Amino acid sequence: MYLPLGSYSPDIKLGLVSASRNCFPRSLSEERTQRVLAGCRQAGIEPFVPEGPSQIIETKDHAIEAARQFKQAGCDAVVYFLGNFSPEIEDAYFIKLFDGPVMLIAAAEESGATLLEKRGDALCGLLSAALAVSKRGMAKRVHLPEYPVVSADEAVKEIAHFIKVVKVVKGIRNATVGLFGPRPRDFETCNYNLASVNSIGIEVEELGLFDLQNEIKRIKAKGEDTQTIKTDMKREMPSIPDEEFADRLSIYERAIKNFRDQLKLSGAATQCWSEQELSLRHVPCFINGRMAQGGFPIACENDCYSLIAELFGQYASDATVGILDINHSIPKDLHASLTDYPIKDMVGMFHCGNASTRLLKNPEMKFQVIMKRMMEPDTQADITRGTIEGQFSASPITVVQVHGVGDKLQAYLMEGHFLDLDPKTFGCTGTAYLPGFSRFYRHVLLGRFHHHAAVAFGHCAAVLYDAFKIVGMENVFTPLPNPMPYPGENIFQNHRLS
């Protein structure tokens, strides 16, 4: 989604409507709805509620009017609350008319003392409503919480979660990504299938490295002012080596921003290995990190899928994200504290230096070590400059990636955290503990996903999991607990090695 720089997720307007079956007291649904709304207000949530009788849907006319008011109000999603058993035909009819995401929840009974006069049977009604929705082919658009029969307090917590889910769905379905190709030959697995990207609602602007080259030439020819960018860059990174190199970087950032604004892009992926360095005479890592910390992630190696994963992570965490390699195993002697962790579930996560400086301890601009070996082996670093060296600060993390399977997308999710340990190597690097990583790597990642992953700096996998289902992700893989084998896992060998 095209957002103002400094924003990380879209705003959401949420609607709430309730339902009542005509053989149950309408007043029961009204009372329960008012308790939910009072809890929402206390939590700072202000859902739009239809005016008039359609606040409580009992008839098709109520369903039609409620859907009309939600659309007119610009609601992105609706909470549909079964205050009692509810009329399943009207429930499904409303969801058919309101074509955005809907969360179905049902009222739990409040007290044994009221079961005689105020029993609502919404536990039973939700069975009918959910089946009516499923029969009409709308189940993928409907979010059902893990525990959908709720008290008023529980309803508020589910509504808060649903808002986060809808932010992701709205952001993704309105996203346009710019790809400044071509994909480098050395990273064949960083390919993408356009149909798989389009399948979840994302649009793609396929551009070339020459488009960036031409825009940079145009900026130079017109003398377009980049002084403000350069001043801000030097404030953020005083170790930029010299004024002329700062000019190269600031003109490049201006070009990226121009494309962002002209094409209303949500994020971008650039070539960066290694033709971009030869053509533009810098590594773009620092600029990538700066743009990401403004809410515009840029993936390396023209990696469309990782860019999409970054957008998912950004919308879910409402914060800066990054793209990293699942890079290297951790030696046991890296630090004494690692005896407290299963070493096979530790992983070094690295990239050349494309992270936001706000995520790193003591960041410093240097050069790309691997590229210099190939491109400037016998001279001082010049065109391989622009990476950021630094250790990722200790933080909870969510690791997310998507990849094509035919014309659809599949995804994985892991949660863990970066440890506050010196990684003792180059690049922007962190030592991550990802519970269950070693088995997940062997039985899920290998053969399905490539080496990059997006990292959100917080735990947001629960939000992403629910958002993945709504946008139509083909499969979502998550680590399995130790007693549970993966399909095809040799449990005899696994046991022998454990």
BELNOR-V112605 format. One record per helix or strand. SS is the DSSP state (2 for helix, 1 for strand). FROM is the first residue (numbers start at 1). LEN is the number of residues. If there is no record, write none. Layout:
<<SS,FROM,LEN> <SS,FROM,LEN>>
//
This chain:
<<1,14,6> <2,26,17> <1,48,1> <2,52,4> <1,56,2> <2,60,14> <1,77,6> <2,88,10> <1,101,7> <2,112,3> <2,122,14> <2,139,3> <1,142,9> <2,152,22> <1,176,6> <2,185,3> <2,194,5> <1,203,6> <2,209,14> <2,227,10> <2,243,21> <1,267,4> <2,275,6> <2,285,9> <1,298,2> <2,304,14> <1,321,9> <2,332,3> <2,336,5> <2,343,3> <1,346,6> <2,357,3> <1,360,8> <2,369,7> <1,385,8> <1,395,11> <1,408,11> <1,428,6> <2,437,9> <1,452,5> <2,461,11> <1,475,4> <2,491,7>>
//
